[in-house]
Amino acid sequence: MLEIEMKFRVDDFSAIVACLTRWQAKPEPRHEEADHYYNAPDRDFAKTDEAFRLRRIGEINLITYKGPKQPGPTKTRTEIEIPLHEGNAIAADFLRLLEHLGYRGNTVVRKQRTSYGFRRGAFDMHVCLDEVDRLGRFVEVEIVAPPEQRDAAQQEILAAAHELGLNNYEPRSYLRMVLEANGKD
């Protein structure tokens, strides 16, 4: 599957929330996410434009691989996400396993997220309101779709972003921005 998304820097969420309410989008409870990024022993993911992380949402643990970005007006890349068992001990064991295999911890990106899900056109769309530690507020507009629906999904995201009044596009990942803020890029 492809993760097709756009991210926008915003000062305030109120106009976005008002529009999402008019669209009858359903919010999930606000929660904290901690994304632990790792680099492979055989290549530098920053150079290959890949990402590998363990996402912690409370007790929930998710392993995610993101492939290189594909050309186009949105950030589009292969995404593979696999759930692990829940709990702190499982997360600690998994991170210890990675280190034994030669993976190097890169950084941890922490954010408060409220996600809204709804149907738009032929797609399930998510709009995430993120407050990222040390970076500020962002809105992500996302669809996960098979490769053959990439172009249609991109057009749906562009239209939704326009209707939401989003115009301060941020092409960098949170990981890239945190690394730059820490002087590690």
TORMARLO-846967 format. One record per residue: x, y, z of N, C-alpha, C in turn. Coordinates in pm, 1 decimal. Each point is the difference from the previous one (the first is absolute). Layout:
N
+----------+----------+----------+----------+----------+----------+----------+----------+----------+
|     n_c1 |     n_c2 |     n_c3 |    ca_c1 |    ca_c2 |    ca_c3 |     c_c1 |     c_c2 |     c_c3 |
+----------+----------+----------+----------+----------+----------+----------+----------+----------+
|        X |        Y |        Z |        X |        Y |        Z |        X |        Y |        Z |
...
+----------+----------+----------+----------+----------+----------+----------+----------+----------+
! end
This chain:
185
+----------+----------+----------+----------+----------+----------+----------+----------+----------+
|     n_c1 |     n_c2 |     n_c3 |    ca_c1 |    ca_c2 |    ca_c3 |     c_c1 |     c_c2 |     c_c3 |
+----------+----------+----------+----------+----------+----------+----------+----------+----------+
|     84.6 |   -118.5 |      0.0 |    -84.6 |    118.5 |      0.0 |     88.4 |    123.8 |      0.0 |
|    -57.4 |    108.2 |    -47.6 |     69.8 |    128.1 |     -1.3 |    -59.2 |     92.4 |    105.4 |
|     87.2 |     68.2 |     71.3 |    -41.1 |    109.2 |     86.9 |     12.0 |    126.6 |    -85.6 |
|   -110.5 |     68.4 |    -17.3 |     -5.0 |    120.8 |    -82.5 |    -44.4 |    112.2 |     91.6 |
|     86.1 |    101.0 |     18.0 |    -32.1 |    101.8 |     99.3 |     59.6 |    135.3 |    -36.4 |
|    -52.4 |     99.4 |     66.9 |     57.3 |    134.5 |     -2.1 |     -5.2 |     52.5 |    142.4 |
|    102.8 |     77.2 |     36.6 |      9.8 |     57.6 |    133.8 |      8.3 |    151.3 |    -13.6 |
|    -69.2 |     70.6 |     89.8 |     -4.6 |    146.1 |     -3.8 |     26.2 |     55.5 |    139.0 |
|     81.7 |    103.3 |      6.7 |     22.9 |     70.3 |    126.0 |   -117.4 |     94.9 |     21.6 |
|    -51.3 |      3.6 |    124.2 |   -112.1 |     88.2 |     34.8 |     27.9 |     65.6 |    135.0 |
|    -65.6 |    111.2 |     24.5 |      9.3 |     65.9 |    129.7 |   -111.8 |    -44.0 |     94.0 |
|   -116.0 |    -32.3 |    -60.2 |   -118.9 |    -26.7 |     79.8 |    -82.1 |   -109.1 |    -69.0 |
|    -61.5 |    -86.7 |     79.7 |    -79.7 |   -109.9 |    -53.9 |   -148.5 |     33.5 |    -13.0 |
|    -46.8 |    111.8 |     53.6 |   -144.3 |     23.0 |     13.7 |    -73.7 |      0.1 |   -134.6 |
|     52.2 |     64.9 |   -101.7 |    -67.8 |      2.2 |   -130.7 |     -2.6 |   -139.8 |    -62.4 |
|    105.4 |    -77.3 |     21.8 |      6.5 |   -136.1 |    -53.5 |   -106.0 |    -86.3 |     69.3 |
|     -6.7 |      9.6 |    133.4 |    -98.0 |    -77.5 |     76.1 |   -142.0 |     36.7 |    -43.4 |
|    -26.4 |    128.0 |    -21.6 |   -133.8 |     43.5 |    -43.6 |    -36.2 |    -63.2 |   -133.7 |
|     94.7 |     -2.1 |    -93.4 |    -25.5 |    -59.5 |   -131.2 |    -19.8 |   -151.4 |     12.1 |
|     83.8 |    -65.8 |     78.6 |    -13.6 |   -144.3 |     19.0 |   -133.8 |    -34.3 |     65.0 |
|    -47.3 |     84.0 |     90.0 |   -130.6 |    -20.2 |     63.3 |   -110.9 |     10.0 |   -104.1 |
|      9.5 |     99.6 |    -89.7 |    -99.0 |     12.4 |   -108.7 |      0.6 |   -123.3 |    -89.7 |
|    117.5 |    -60.0 |    -18.9 |     13.0 |   -121.1 |    -82.3 |    -43.0 |   -125.4 |     75.6 |
|    -38.6 |     14.7 |    125.5 |    -40.1 |   -110.5 |     87.0 |    112.8 |   -102.2 |     20.6 |
|    124.5 |     50.9 |      2.0 |    115.2 |    -85.1 |     29.2 |     -1.6 |    -36.7 |    147.7 |
|     34.5 |   -121.6 |     29.8 |     -3.8 |    -50.6 |    137.7 |    139.6 |      8.1 |     62.1 |
|     12.9 |     75.9 |    110.3 |    131.6 |      8.2 |     65.1 |     25.9 |   -120.0 |     90.6 |
|    125.3 |    -42.8 |      2.1 |     45.3 |    -97.5 |     98.4 |     52.1 |     79.2 |    119.2 |
|      7.1 |    -60.1 |    116.6 |     52.8 |     73.1 |    116.0 |    145.2 |     45.0 |    -23.6 |
|     30.4 |    118.9 |     50.4 |    136.3 |     52.3 |     -8.9 |     93.6 |    -94.3 |     76.4 |
|    117.2 |    -25.0 |    -57.7 |     94.1 |    -91.3 |     63.2 |    143.6 |     40.1 |    -32.0 |
|     92.5 |    -54.4 |     77.3 |    141.2 |     24.5 |    -26.5 |     57.8 |   -113.4 |    -82.2 |
|     83.8 |     34.5 |    -96.6 |     74.9 |    -98.3 |    -77.5 |    148.2 |     28.0 |     18.7 |
|     77.5 |   -106.6 |     17.6 |    146.0 |     10.4 |      7.0 |     56.1 |    -91.3 |   -107.4 |
|     62.9 |     59.9 |   -100.8 |     56.3 |    -74.3 |   -111.8 |    150.7 |    -13.8 |     18.7 |
|     45.5 |   -123.6 |     21.5 |    141.6 |    -30.5 |     20.1 |     58.3 |    -41.5 |   -134.9 |
|     80.5 |     88.3 |    -60.0 |     56.6 |    -25.8 |   -132.4 |    136.6 |    -66.4 |     10.4 |
|     23.8 |    -92.7 |    -92.1 |    125.6 |    -74.0 |     -4.5 |     58.5 |      2.8 |   -139.8 |
|    131.8 |    -12.8 |     -6.0 |     72.3 |     -8.1 |   -125.1 |     53.6 |   -141.6 |    -15.5 |
|      2.2 |    -50.7 |   -120.6 |     43.5 |   -136.9 |    -27.0 |    152.4 |    -12.2 |     10.1 |
|     48.1 |   -120.4 |     30.3 |    144.9 |    -19.0 |      6.3 |     67.2 |      2.6 |   -137.3 |
|    -77.4 |    -26.5 |   -106.3 |     58.8 |    -10.5 |   -133.6 |    -22.5 |    120.6 |    -89.4 |
|    -78.5 |     97.6 |     46.4 |    -22.2 |    119.6 |    -81.5 |    -56.3 |    111.6 |     86.8 |
|     15.7 |    120.9 |    -50.3 |    -47.9 |    119.4 |     69.2 |   -136.2 |     35.7 |    -57.6 |
|   -105.6 |    -16.4 |     80.2 |   -134.8 |     26.6 |    -50.2 |    -18.0 |    145.3 |    -43.5 |
|     73.3 |     92.2 |     58.1 |     -9.1 |    139.9 |    -43.7 |     45.7 |     12.6 |   -145.3 |
|     99.5 |    -78.3 |    -39.2 |     50.5 |      5.0 |   -138.5 |    -88.3 |    -77.8 |    -95.8 |
|    -63.9 |   -107.5 |     47.2 |    -86.0 |    -80.8 |    -87.2 |   -145.4 |     45.5 |      3.5 |
|    -29.2 |    102.9 |     81.5 |   -134.3 |     57.1 |     12.7 |   -100.5 |   -101.6 |     53.0 |
|     43.8 |    -82.5 |     95.9 |    -85.6 |    -97.4 |     64.9 |    -14.5 |     37.0 |    147.7 |
|    -91.9 |    -66.6 |     68.2 |    -16.1 |     20.1 |    143.8 |    -41.4 |   -132.4 |     63.5 |
|     49.4 |    -22.0 |    122.2 |    -33.4 |   -119.8 |     76.3 |    -17.3 |     42.8 |    144.7 |
|   -115.6 |    -36.2 |     58.8 |    -27.4 |     49.3 |    134.8 |    -83.0 |    -99.8 |     78.9 |
|      3.2 |     21.8 |    131.7 |    -95.6 |    -60.7 |     91.0 |    -86.1 |    114.5 |     50.1 |
|   -131.0 |     -6.6 |    -26.3 |    -93.1 |    101.6 |     49.7 |    -65.0 |    -53.3 |    126.9 |
|      3.4 |     84.2 |    104.8 |    -64.6 |    -33.0 |    127.4 |   -118.2 |     93.6 |     18.2 |
|   -117.3 |    -57.5 |     16.3 |   -121.6 |     75.1 |     32.3 |    -52.0 |    -61.9 |    128.9 |
|     38.5 |     57.9 |    111.6 |    -31.6 |    -63.1 |    127.7 |     67.3 |   -135.1 |      6.2 |
|    -79.5 |   -105.0 |     17.1 |     52.7 |   -136.6 |      5.5 |     11.5 |    -64.6 |   -138.4 |
|    -54.4 |     65.8 |   -102.7 |     -0.2 |    -55.3 |   -135.8 |    137.9 |     18.6 |    -63.0 |
|     48.4 |   -105.2 |    -68.5 |    129.1 |      1.6 |    -68.8 |    -19.8 |    -35.9 |   -146.9 |
|     49.3 |     85.2 |    -89.0 |    -10.8 |    -23.6 |   -143.7 |    137.2 |     16.9 |    -64.3 |
|     40.9 |    -97.3 |    -81.8 |    123.3 |     11.1 |    -77.5 |    -39.6 |     52.7 |   -137.6 |
|     71.5 |    101.5 |    -48.1 |    -33.5 |     58.2 |   -129.7 |    125.1 |     15.9 |    -84.4 |
|    -10.2 |    -42.5 |   -126.4 |    101.5 |     27.2 |   -101.3 |    -64.0 |     90.1 |   -104.0 |
|     72.1 |    105.9 |    -40.2 |    -45.9 |     88.1 |   -107.3 |    107.1 |      4.0 |   -107.3 |
|    -41.9 |    -28.6 |   -123.9 |     93.2 |     -0.1 |   -111.9 |     28.7 |    139.9 |    -50.1 |
|     87.2 |      9.9 |   -100.5 |     35.4 |    131.0 |    -56.3 |   -122.6 |     72.5 |    -54.9 |
|      4.8 |    132.4 |      5.9 |   -109.3 |     81.6 |    -52.3 |     -7.8 |    -14.6 |   -150.9 |
|   -123.4 |     -3.9 |    -49.6 |    -25.6 |     -7.9 |   -143.3 |    -29.5 |    140.2 |    -52.5 |
|     24.7 |     24.4 |   -128.0 |    -26.6 |    134.2 |    -53.9 |   -149.5 |     32.0 |      0.1 |
|    -30.6 |    128.9 |      6.1 |   -139.0 |     44.3 |     -5.4 |    -25.8 |    113.5 |     95.6 |
|   -122.3 |     51.7 |     -0.8 |    -33.5 |    117.6 |     80.8 |    -18.3 |    -30.3 |    149.0 |
|     -8.1 |   -128.4 |     35.7 |    -16.3 |    -39.3 |    140.2 |    122.7 |    -80.9 |     41.8 |
|     13.8 |    -20.7 |    130.0 |    104.0 |    -91.2 |     48.4 |    -60.6 |   -139.5 |     -7.2 |
|     50.8 |    -81.2 |    -91.7 |    -53.9 |   -132.4 |    -26.4 |    112.4 |   -101.3 |     13.8 |
|    -25.2 |   -103.3 |     80.8 |    102.6 |   -102.7 |     18.6 |    -64.8 |   -130.0 |     45.6 |
|     69.6 |   -110.4 |    -27.7 |    -44.1 |   -129.0 |     51.1 |      6.8 |      3.1 |    151.8 |
|   -104.2 |    -52.7 |     64.4 |     -0.7 |     -8.0 |    145.5 |    -41.8 |   -141.1 |     40.5 |
|     81.3 |    -59.3 |     87.2 |    -31.3 |   -130.7 |     56.6 |     -1.8 |     17.8 |    151.0 |
|   -114.2 |    -30.5 |     62.4 |    -12.1 |     16.5 |    144.8 |    -48.0 |   -130.8 |     61.6 |
|     70.0 |    -42.5 |    104.8 |    -27.7 |   -127.7 |     64.6 |    -16.2 |     24.0 |    149.8 |
|   -110.8 |    -45.7 |     58.3 |    -15.1 |     15.6 |    145.1 |     83.1 |   -103.4 |     75.5 |
|     55.4 |     42.2 |    112.5 |     64.4 |    -90.5 |     96.1 |    -97.7 |    -20.1 |    115.5 |
|     31.2 |    -92.9 |     88.5 |    -77.8 |    -10.3 |    123.0 |     10.4 |    131.8 |     75.0 |
|    -98.1 |     25.7 |     84.3 |     -1.8 |    124.0 |     76.7 |     94.0 |     -7.6 |    119.6 |
|     38.0 |    118.9 |     48.8 |     72.6 |      9.2 |    125.2 |    140.0 |     55.0 |    -10.3 |
|     45.2 |     56.6 |    111.0 |    133.8 |     58.8 |      7.4 |    109.5 |   -104.4 |    -14.5 |
|    -19.2 |   -117.3 |     60.5 |    103.0 |   -104.2 |     -6.0 |     22.3 |    -46.6 |   -143.6 |
|   -107.7 |    -15.4 |    -77.3 |     12.4 |    -41.4 |   -140.5 |     75.8 |    106.5 |    -78.0 |
|    -34.0 |    127.6 |     19.9 |     69.2 |    109.0 |    -70.1 |    147.8 |      0.0 |     35.0 |
|     32.3 |    -13.9 |    127.5 |    140.4 |     -0.5 |     42.7 |     74.5 |   -118.7 |    -60.3 |
|    -63.0 |   -117.8 |     -1.6 |     63.7 |   -117.9 |    -59.3 |     23.1 |     19.6 |   -149.4 |
|    -97.7 |     57.4 |    -69.7 |     15.2 |     21.8 |   -143.7 |    114.7 |     98.0 |    -27.9 |
|      7.4 |    109.6 |     75.4 |    107.7 |     96.9 |    -20.9 |    135.8 |    -62.0 |     32.8 |
|      6.0 |    -83.8 |    101.7 |    124.5 |    -69.6 |     34.0 |     38.8 |    -96.0 |   -112.7 |
|    -97.8 |    -69.0 |    -59.7 |     25.2 |    -88.5 |   -113.8 |     60.5 |     78.2 |   -116.5 |
|    -59.8 |    115.2 |    -31.0 |     53.2 |     81.8 |   -109.6 |    145.6 |     36.0 |     23.2 |
|     32.6 |     40.7 |    121.6 |    137.8 |     39.1 |     30.8 |     95.1 |   -118.2 |    -11.8 |
|    -43.3 |   -118.9 |     40.3 |     83.7 |   -119.3 |    -14.9 |     23.0 |    -34.2 |   -147.3 |
|    -95.7 |     35.8 |    -85.2 |     13.8 |    -24.5 |   -143.9 |     78.4 |    110.5 |    -71.0 |
|     43.1 |    100.8 |     74.6 |     81.8 |    105.7 |    -58.9 |    -75.9 |    124.2 |    -40.0 |
|   -130.2 |      4.7 |     27.1 |    -76.5 |    122.2 |    -28.6 |     39.4 |    106.2 |    101.5 |
|      5.6 |    124.1 |    -46.8 |     41.3 |    111.1 |     84.9 |   -118.1 |     93.1 |     23.5 |
|    -25.2 |     28.8 |    126.6 |   -105.6 |     95.2 |     32.5 |     33.6 |    136.7 |    -56.5 |
|    -98.1 |     62.6 |    -61.8 |     20.0 |    129.7 |    -64.8 |    -52.6 |    111.4 |     89.9 |
|   -130.2 |     -0.9 |     23.3 |    -63.4 |     98.1 |     88.3 |   -140.9 |    -47.6 |     31.6 |
|    -63.4 |     68.1 |     93.0 |   -140.2 |    -27.1 |     33.1 |    -79.3 |    126.4 |    -29.3 |
|   -106.2 |    -14.2 |    -77.9 |    -90.2 |    111.0 |    -30.6 |   -125.8 |    -19.9 |     84.1 |
|    -32.3 |    102.3 |     80.3 |   -117.5 |     -7.1 |     87.5 |   -103.6 |    102.7 |    -44.6 |
|   -124.8 |    -44.5 |     -0.4 |   -107.1 |     91.2 |    -39.4 |   -129.3 |    -35.8 |     70.3 |
|    -85.9 |    100.6 |     13.3 |   -138.0 |    -17.0 |     42.3 |    -82.5 |      1.3 |   -128.0 |
|    -86.7 |    -99.8 |    -17.4 |    -74.2 |    -13.0 |   -126.1 |   -148.0 |    -19.9 |     26.2 |
|    -80.6 |     71.0 |    -78.8 |   -143.0 |    -27.1 |    -10.9 |    -26.2 |    -32.9 |   -145.9 |
|    -55.2 |   -116.0 |    -24.7 |    -22.4 |    -47.4 |   -136.3 |   -149.3 |     -3.1 |    -29.2 |
|    -36.9 |     47.7 |   -118.0 |   -138.3 |     -1.2 |    -47.4 |     -7.3 |    -93.0 |   -120.6 |
|    -92.5 |    -94.2 |      3.9 |    -19.2 |    -90.1 |   -112.5 |   -134.5 |     23.4 |    -65.2 |
|     -2.0 |    -10.4 |   -133.4 |   -124.9 |     17.3 |    -74.1 |     18.0 |    -53.4 |   -141.5 |
|   -110.7 |    -15.7 |    -66.4 |     -0.7 |    -47.1 |   -138.4 |     -6.8 |    121.4 |    -91.0 |
|     86.1 |      2.8 |    -99.4 |     -0.6 |    110.0 |    -97.5 |     20.4 |    -62.3 |   -136.7 |
|    -99.5 |     16.5 |    -87.1 |      7.2 |    -64.9 |   -130.1 |      6.7 |   -150.4 |     19.1 |
|     96.2 |    -62.8 |    -63.7 |     15.8 |   -145.0 |      8.2 |     96.3 |    -42.5 |    110.9 |
|     39.7 |     94.5 |     86.6 |    109.1 |    -28.2 |     93.9 |    -37.8 |     25.0 |    145.6 |
|     64.1 |    -76.8 |     86.8 |      0.5 |     30.9 |    142.6 |    114.0 |     99.3 |     20.3 |
|    -32.0 |    116.5 |     52.9 |     98.4 |    105.9 |     19.1 |     17.5 |     24.6 |    148.3 |
|    122.4 |     37.4 |     37.6 |     29.1 |     40.6 |    137.5 |     62.0 |    138.6 |     -2.3 |
|    -46.0 |     83.4 |     89.5 |     61.4 |    130.4 |     23.0 |     47.7 |     -1.8 |    143.8 |
|    130.4 |     20.2 |     17.5 |     61.2 |     -4.9 |    133.5 |     44.8 |    139.2 |     41.3 |
|    -40.2 |     39.4 |    119.7 |     42.5 |    127.0 |     58.3 |    110.9 |    -33.0 |     98.6 |
|    121.7 |     41.1 |    -33.7 |    118.2 |    -38.3 |     77.0 |     64.7 |    119.8 |     67.0 |
|     36.5 |    -16.5 |    126.1 |     85.5 |     94.8 |     71.3 |    129.3 |    -75.0 |     29.4 |
|    103.5 |     32.5 |    -76.6 |    125.7 |    -73.8 |      4.5 |     98.2 |     73.7 |     90.6 |
|     56.7 |    -75.0 |     96.6 |     97.5 |     59.2 |     91.7 |    109.2 |     72.3 |    -78.3 |
|     27.4 |    121.8 |     39.9 |    105.0 |     86.3 |    -54.4 |    -25.0 |     48.9 |   -143.4 |
|   -110.5 |    -43.1 |    -62.4 |    -23.7 |     40.3 |   -139.4 |   -125.1 |     84.8 |    -18.7 |
|   -105.0 |    -26.0 |     78.5 |   -122.0 |     77.2 |    -14.3 |   -117.1 |    -82.3 |    -49.1 |
|    -96.1 |     71.3 |    -61.1 |   -126.5 |    -61.6 |    -42.2 |     -0.7 |    -27.2 |   -149.4 |
|    -57.4 |   -116.3 |    -33.0 |     -8.9 |    -42.3 |   -139.2 |   -131.7 |    -72.5 |    -22.6 |
|    -44.1 |      0.5 |   -124.8 |   -115.2 |    -78.3 |    -42.2 |     47.3 |    -92.5 |   -111.2 |
|    -25.7 |   -128.9 |     16.6 |     30.2 |    -98.7 |   -103.9 |   -131.0 |    -47.5 |    -60.8 |
|     -3.8 |     -8.3 |   -131.6 |   -114.4 |    -52.9 |    -73.9 |     50.4 |   -125.7 |    -69.0 |
|    -63.9 |   -115.7 |     27.4 |     57.9 |   -127.8 |    -42.4 |   -104.4 |    -96.9 |    -51.5 |
|     41.1 |    -75.1 |   -100.8 |    -75.2 |   -114.2 |    -52.6 |     99.0 |   -114.4 |    -16.3 |
|    -41.2 |   -121.2 |     35.9 |     77.1 |   -120.3 |    -29.7 |    -75.5 |    -70.9 |   -111.7 |
|     70.7 |    -25.4 |   -112.1 |    -67.3 |    -55.2 |   -118.1 |     95.2 |    -91.1 |    -76.9 |
|    -55.3 |    -88.8 |    -82.7 |     85.5 |    -81.6 |    -85.2 |     62.4 |     85.8 |   -111.0 |
|    112.4 |    -44.5 |    -56.1 |     70.4 |     80.7 |   -101.1 |    -86.7 |     43.0 |   -118.5 |
|    -93.8 |    -83.3 |    -40.3 |    -82.2 |     35.0 |   -117.1 |    -96.9 |    114.5 |     29.0 |
|    -19.4 |     35.9 |    127.0 |    -88.7 |    111.4 |     34.8 |     77.9 |    124.4 |     44.3 |
|    129.6 |     -0.7 |    -21.6 |     86.1 |    109.8 |     45.8 |    -44.6 |    135.9 |    -52.8 |
|    -19.0 |     13.0 |   -130.1 |    -33.5 |    130.2 |    -58.6 |   -132.6 |     53.6 |     52.6 |
|   -101.1 |    -87.2 |      8.6 |   -130.8 |     43.7 |     50.8 |     10.4 |     41.3 |    146.9 |
|     77.2 |    -73.7 |     78.0 |     17.6 |     33.9 |    142.4 |     72.6 |    133.7 |     14.5 |
|    101.0 |     23.3 |    -82.1 |     71.2 |    127.2 |      4.7 |    -94.3 |    116.1 |    -28.5 |
|    -85.2 |    -13.9 |    -99.0 |    -93.6 |    106.9 |    -33.7 |    -99.4 |     24.9 |    113.9 |
|    -42.1 |   -107.4 |     65.8 |    -93.4 |     14.5 |    112.9 |     67.4 |     73.3 |    116.5 |
|    126.9 |    -29.5 |     24.7 |     74.3 |     67.7 |    107.5 |     19.0 |    147.5 |    -33.7 |
|     36.9 |     29.6 |   -123.6 |     17.9 |    139.9 |    -40.7 |   -129.6 |     78.4 |     15.6 |
|   -111.6 |    -60.8 |    -38.8 |   -129.8 |     67.6 |     11.4 |    -37.1 |     22.1 |    146.5 |
|     19.7 |   -101.1 |     83.5 |    -33.2 |     13.7 |    142.4 |     86.0 |    106.5 |     66.4 |
|    130.0 |      0.6 |    -30.4 |     89.8 |    100.6 |     58.2 |    -43.8 |    140.8 |    -39.1 |
|    -39.3 |     15.8 |   -124.7 |    -47.2 |    131.9 |    -46.5 |   -126.4 |     41.7 |     75.9 |
|    -96.6 |    -92.8 |     12.9 |   -124.8 |     30.2 |     69.9 |     22.0 |     27.9 |    148.4 |
|    103.0 |    -61.0 |     57.9 |     33.2 |     24.5 |    140.8 |     76.9 |    131.0 |     18.6 |
|     35.8 |     65.3 |   -110.8 |     73.4 |    126.4 |      8.3 |    147.2 |    -18.1 |     33.3 |
|     53.0 |   -118.1 |    -26.0 |    140.5 |    -27.3 |     30.1 |     87.7 |     46.8 |   -115.5 |
|     98.6 |     81.8 |     29.9 |     84.7 |     51.0 |   -108.9 |    148.0 |      6.8 |     34.6 |
|     38.2 |    -29.5 |    123.1 |    141.0 |      7.3 |     39.1 |     58.3 |   -141.7 |     -0.9 |
|     18.5 |    -55.0 |   -121.3 |     43.4 |   -138.5 |    -18.9 |    139.3 |    -21.7 |     57.6 |
|     16.6 |   -110.0 |     71.7 |    129.6 |    -38.1 |     58.1 |     38.0 |   -137.4 |    -54.4 |
|     94.1 |     -5.5 |    -94.2 |     36.0 |   -128.1 |    -61.8 |     88.3 |    -89.3 |     86.9 |
|     66.6 |     57.2 |    100.6 |     90.9 |    -79.9 |     82.5 |    -77.9 |    -86.0 |     99.8 |
|     58.2 |   -112.7 |     33.6 |    -57.8 |    -86.0 |    103.4 |     28.1 |     60.9 |    136.4 |
|    -76.1 |    -44.3 |    100.3 |     28.0 |     43.3 |    136.4 |    141.0 |    -41.7 |     40.0 |
|     40.7 |   -119.7 |    -41.3 |    135.4 |    -46.6 |     30.9 |    103.1 |     97.3 |    -53.9 |
|    -10.9 |     37.0 |   -125.9 |     95.7 |     92.5 |    -62.7 |      1.3 |    133.1 |     75.8 |
|   -117.1 |     52.6 |     33.5 |     -5.6 |    129.3 |     69.4 |     62.1 |     -8.1 |    138.6 |
|    -24.5 |   -110.8 |     72.9 |     59.3 |    -14.5 |    133.1 |    150.7 |    -11.2 |    -10.8 |
|     48.6 |    -79.3 |    -96.2 |    145.2 |    -12.8 |    -18.7 |     62.6 |    136.1 |    -33.0 |
|    -65.0 |     77.7 |    -86.5 |     51.2 |    132.2 |    -34.3 |     -1.3 |     91.6 |    122.7 |
|   -106.1 |     -7.2 |     79.3 |     -9.4 |     83.4 |    120.3 |    108.6 |    -36.3 |    101.4 |
|     41.8 |   -128.3 |      0.6 |    103.8 |    -46.3 |     91.5 |    141.4 |     12.9 |    -59.4 |
|      7.8 |     58.1 |   -121.9 |    131.0 |     16.3 |    -64.6 |     63.6 |   -129.6 |    -45.0 |
|    -82.6 |   -102.4 |    -26.3 |     53.5 |   -130.7 |    -39.9 |    -11.7 |    -25.3 |   -149.1 |
|    -43.6 |     96.7 |    -76.1 |    -17.0 |    -25.9 |   -142.9 |    117.5 |     51.2 |    -79.1 |
+----------+----------+----------+----------+----------+----------+----------+----------+----------+
! end
